Amino acid sequence: MIYKLKFIRNRKFESMCNLAWKELSKFYGTKREEKKPRLFIVEDRRTIDALCEKKTEHWVIGWSENKNIFILDPKKFESESSHKKRSTKEVAMLLKHELSHVFCTKLVGISVKPKWLSEGIAMYTSGQYLTHPQISEFKTFLKFFNKGGVGVYSESGIAIQLLVKKYGKQKLFDLMKLSSKSTTQTQFSKIFKKIYGFEPTYKQFNKLITK
């Protein structure tokens, strides 16, 4: 594959990234002088598919890879994705979401798993979970273990918010680090229970909503 790249200066994106980096550094407890990821703004769906080396779902507008961040040009959201035009605040949250994945990978050493945990952390730290309707019952997020999907986002961020609110973020960091040693849902459930005292089930997570 051949790509034609062009360096640009965009003060709006730079400001968004710098603020997100500062806030995530504080959350994760890392040093700000570390090298920041590079941001690539992608022009169209065809290029996204080529970069990802597969046909992507039309809702995919951003991802992180090897400490690099890729997002579809916000001006092309309506024409090149299933998303509507986003506000500056929403674009900033998208960038922060992808930056959070970079922080998670650095903390753990590899990509965080399961998928609902990885995306839930990014949804929580970016504030995107606040853009989804509050729920009265968890029903879907736990099924996203090895594979992702558009359905993982609506509940996972709220689940992580509840865990942090009740148990603090250190337990979350412990879970992230230990989860890298699990390859199955059974192994992950044992690790989760060791840290939180209960297995990750809808019944247990629903109890957190009412507390």
Secondary structure, DSSP 8 states (H G I E B T S, - for coil): ----------HHHHHHHHHHHHHHHHHHT--TTS---EEEEE--HHHHHHHHTS---TT--EEEETTEEEEE-GGGHHHHSS-----HHHHHHHHHHHHHHHHHHHHHSS--SSHHHHHHHHHHHHTGGGGS---SS--SGGG-SSS--GGGHHHHHHHHHHHHHHH-HHHHHHHHHHHTT--SHHHHHHHHHHHHSS---HHHHHHHHH-
